[in-house]
Amino acid sequence: MWLAVWRAVGIPDDDLNDQAILIWTEFQVSKGLELDTEWAGNFLPLLRAPGHEGSGYARVQERPDTILLVTAWERASDMRAFMASPSAQLYRENLEARGIRATSSRETFSQRSSDYVGPSWFDALTCSYVELFWIYFSTPVTDAQKTRISDLIGIREPAVGIGGVRHGVKRCQTGLPLKIWAIGTELVHGQEAQLMLWPHFWTDAKSAEYRHVGKYTNSGYLMWDARTLLEKFGDKLESVGALEWKEEFCDFKPIALA
């Protein structure tokens, strides 16, 4: 499956094993499960795997029985080697023993710091209150459609002023919104679709409320637009042919070796 997908997006066979990737895994857990240090210890086999670059986890606010784990791998070959190893078996058994069951897993290409303006985007993920959009497009997604999608601007506050503040107010966002395409496709209501994840990095939950404000428009005179930035964002997604989308919030915490 990997080979066919990567060939489809134009990556030479010789480069497949060297591609940096991310794994987004959803785990079903008890709503009362405490995400303490002992719980994070279940991930030690993963953290010690060669090629593991970083992992962060969060309880999905809208689905408190779901934990989302994001794992960055230096190379796809490292991920595959780990998944076939006895350490991976131990990792799965440790989680299952605590009633933590993986329900889905998605792969995306990783974003290097050179592809992202500001701090490492993975650092932004684990030090931000993340508004995560899951956006599905019917396949095939044409080149022209991808161009229109790439031109979209997410929900962003106005540009910073001198000294990194706007009229004395601290920034609401820790980094720019970032589009991340999933590798491969999945079925949505019986229809084949491709997923695009679009994280927005807010400073905290209060800052994320910025998405619900309207703004002034200039059509010869200043006029208040009562429609919110989030509503307009949905219109933009519809204009580029989004099949379905949802918004979720995650407060990711990095998992580190003790």
Buried (B, 14 or more C-beta within 10 A) or exposed (E): EBEEBBEEEEBEEEEBEEBBBBBBBBBBBEEEBEEEEEBBEBBBBBBEBEBBBBBBBBBBBEEEBBBBBBBBBBBBBBBBBBBEBEBBEBBBEBBEEEEBEBEEEBBBBBBEEEEBEBEBBBBBBBBBBBBBBBBBBBEEBEEEBBEEBEEBEBBBBEEEEEEEEBEEEEBBBBBBBBBBBBBBBBEBEEEEBBBBBBBBBBBEEEBBEBBEEEEEEEEEEEEEBEEBBBEBBBEBBEEBEBBBBEBBBBBBBBBEEE
